[in-house]
Amino acid sequence: MKKALTLILAVLFVTCVLLAYADEQEKGKGAEEMVDPAAELAKSVKNGKALFNDKSLGTSGMTCNSCHVEGGSRDGKMGDMTIPAFDNLGAKYPVYFKMAERVMTLSQVNNWCITMPMKGEALSWDDQKLADLTAYVASVKKAEAETRAKEAKETKEETK
């Protein structure tokens, strides 16, 4: 009986020590180990904006900006077809995508543009580039273009 009680107390002691150690490890994480989700998303959007203007996504010499002008914040053209400016696309997908004749997610539409007009290879669903490009496209608001145009006009008038 005494041996069993000693064994139980030893197991409880070791368990408490391990739990206390794990708690201290969690509390002791340095600032460099903590992840700021907002900063990570901002970095992804920034990387996606660079990809939006990257000819290496395809072989046609086009970028996303070739059809989606000013980063997608203004109406663009593909042949005779007008392409509306992006405006909070992240909240609007999935939708029926007429050119592909099926319902698609925003990432799938990005890949459609890469493979069709840009004549590139589709990005894998788990490729960070696809996530970054989609994060950028989803972040664009039509109002941003109007604001930039107004600011440019005001700057031009101030310099006169």
C-alpha positions as CSV (number, residue, x, y, z in Angstrom):
1,M,0.0,0.0,0.0
2,K,2.8,2.4,0.9
3,K,4.6,1.7,-2.4
4,A,1.4,2.3,-4.4
5,L,0.8,5.6,-2.6
6,T,4.4,6.7,-3.2
7,L,4.0,5.8,-6.9
8,I,0.8,7.8,-7.2
9,L,2.4,10.8,-5.5
10,A,5.4,10.6,-7.8
11,V,3.2,10.5,-10.9
12,L,1.2,13.4,-9.6
13,F,4.4,15.4,-8.9
14,V,5.9,14.7,-12.3
15,T,2.6,15.6,-14.0
16,C,2.5,18.9,-12.1
17,V,6.1,19.7,-13.0
18,L,5.4,19.0,-16.7
19,L,2.3,21.1,-16.7
20,A,4.1,24.0,-15.0
21,Y,7.0,23.7,-17.5
22,A,4.6,23.7,-20.5
23,D,2.8,26.8,-19.1
24,E,6.0,28.6,-18.6
25,Q,7.1,27.7,-22.1
26,E,3.9,29.2,-23.5
27,K,4.2,32.4,-21.4
28,G,7.9,32.7,-22.2
29,K,7.5,33.0,-26.0
30,G,9.4,36.0,-27.1
31,A,7.9,38.8,-29.2
32,E,9.8,37.4,-32.2
33,E,7.9,34.1,-32.0
34,M,4.4,35.7,-31.8
35,V,2.6,36.0,-35.1
36,D,0.6,39.2,-35.9
37,P,-2.2,37.9,-38.2
38,A,-3.0,41.5,-39.5
39,A,0.7,41.9,-40.4
40,E,0.8,38.5,-42.2
41,L,-2.3,39.4,-44.2
42,A,-0.8,42.8,-45.1
43,K,2.4,41.1,-46.3
44,S,0.3,38.6,-48.3
45,V,-1.6,41.5,-50.0
46,K,1.6,43.3,-50.8
47,N,3.1,40.1,-52.3
48,G,-0.1,39.6,-54.3
49,K,0.0,43.1,-55.7
50,A,3.5,42.4,-57.0
51,L,2.3,39.2,-58.6
52,F,-0.6,41.1,-60.1
53,N,2.0,43.0,-62.2
54,D,4.3,40.0,-62.8
55,K,4.7,38.9,-66.5
56,S,6.3,35.6,-65.4
57,L,2.9,34.2,-64.3
58,G,2.3,33.6,-68.0
59,T,3.9,33.5,-71.4
60,S,1.8,35.9,-73.4
61,G,3.6,39.0,-72.1
62,M,0.4,40.0,-70.2
63,T,0.0,40.7,-66.5
64,C,-3.3,40.8,-64.5
65,N,-3.0,44.6,-64.8
66,S,-3.3,44.2,-68.7
67,C,-7.0,43.7,-68.4
68,H,-7.7,44.9,-64.8
69,V,-6.2,48.4,-65.0
70,E,-4.8,50.3,-62.1
71,G,-4.6,47.2,-60.0
72,G,-8.2,46.3,-60.7
73,S,-9.6,49.5,-59.3
74,R,-10.9,50.8,-62.6
75,D,-12.9,49.2,-65.4
76,G,-10.7,47.4,-67.9
77,K,-11.0,45.7,-71.3
78,M,-10.3,42.3,-72.7
79,G,-10.9,42.5,-76.5
80,D,-14.3,44.2,-76.9
81,M,-15.4,43.1,-73.5
82,T,-15.5,45.6,-70.6
83,I,-14.2,44.1,-67.3
84,P,-15.7,45.8,-64.3
85,A,-13.4,47.2,-61.6
86,F,-12.9,45.0,-58.6
87,D,-15.0,46.0,-55.7
88,N,-14.8,43.8,-52.5
89,L,-14.6,40.6,-54.6
90,G,-13.8,38.5,-51.5
91,A,-17.4,39.0,-50.3
92,K,-18.9,38.1,-53.7
93,Y,-17.3,34.7,-54.5
94,P,-18.0,32.0,-55.4
95,V,-20.1,33.0,-58.4
96,Y,-21.1,31.8,-61.9
97,F,-18.1,32.9,-64.1
98,K,-19.6,33.4,-67.5
99,M,-16.3,33.0,-69.5
100,A,-15.6,29.6,-67.9
101,E,-19.3,28.7,-67.9
102,R,-19.4,27.4,-64.4
103,V,-19.4,28.5,-60.7
104,M,-15.9,29.3,-59.5
105,T,-14.1,30.6,-56.4
106,L,-12.0,33.7,-56.6
107,S,-8.8,31.6,-56.6
108,Q,-10.1,29.5,-59.5
109,V,-10.9,32.7,-61.4
110,N,-7.3,33.9,-60.8
111,N,-6.0,30.6,-62.1
112,W,-8.4,30.9,-65.1
113,C,-6.9,34.3,-66.0
114,I,-3.4,32.9,-65.6
115,T,-4.0,29.9,-67.9
116,M,-6.2,31.5,-70.5
117,P,-5.3,35.1,-71.4
118,M,-1.9,35.0,-69.8
119,K,-1.1,31.5,-71.1
120,G,0.6,30.4,-67.9
121,E,0.4,27.3,-65.7
122,A,-2.2,27.2,-63.0
123,L,-0.9,27.8,-59.5
124,S,-1.5,24.8,-57.2
125,W,-4.3,25.3,-54.6
126,D,-1.7,25.2,-51.8
127,D,0.8,27.6,-53.5
128,Q,1.4,30.7,-51.4
129,K,1.5,32.7,-54.6
130,L,-2.2,31.9,-55.3
131,A,-3.1,32.8,-51.7
132,D,-1.2,36.1,-52.0
133,L,-2.7,37.0,-55.4
134,T,-6.2,36.2,-54.1
135,A,-5.6,38.2,-51.0
136,Y,-4.7,41.2,-53.1
137,V,-7.6,40.9,-55.5
138,A,-10.0,40.5,-52.6
139,S,-8.6,43.6,-51.0
140,V,-9.2,46.0,-53.9
141,K,-12.1,48.4,-53.6
142,K,-13.4,50.5,-56.5
143,A,-13.6,53.5,-54.2
144,E,-9.8,53.5,-53.9
145,A,-9.4,54.5,-57.5
146,E,-11.8,57.4,-57.1
147,T,-9.9,58.5,-54.0
148,R,-6.6,58.3,-55.8
149,A,-7.9,60.3,-58.8
150,K,-9.3,63.0,-56.5
151,E,-5.9,63.1,-54.6
152,A,-4.0,63.3,-57.9
153,K,-6.3,66.2,-59.1
154,E,-5.8,68.1,-55.8
155,T,-2.0,67.6,-55.9
156,K,-2.0,68.9,-59.5
157,E,-4.0,71.9,-58.5
158,E,-1.7,72.7,-55.6
159,T,1.4,72.6,-57.8
160,K,0.0,75.2,-60.1
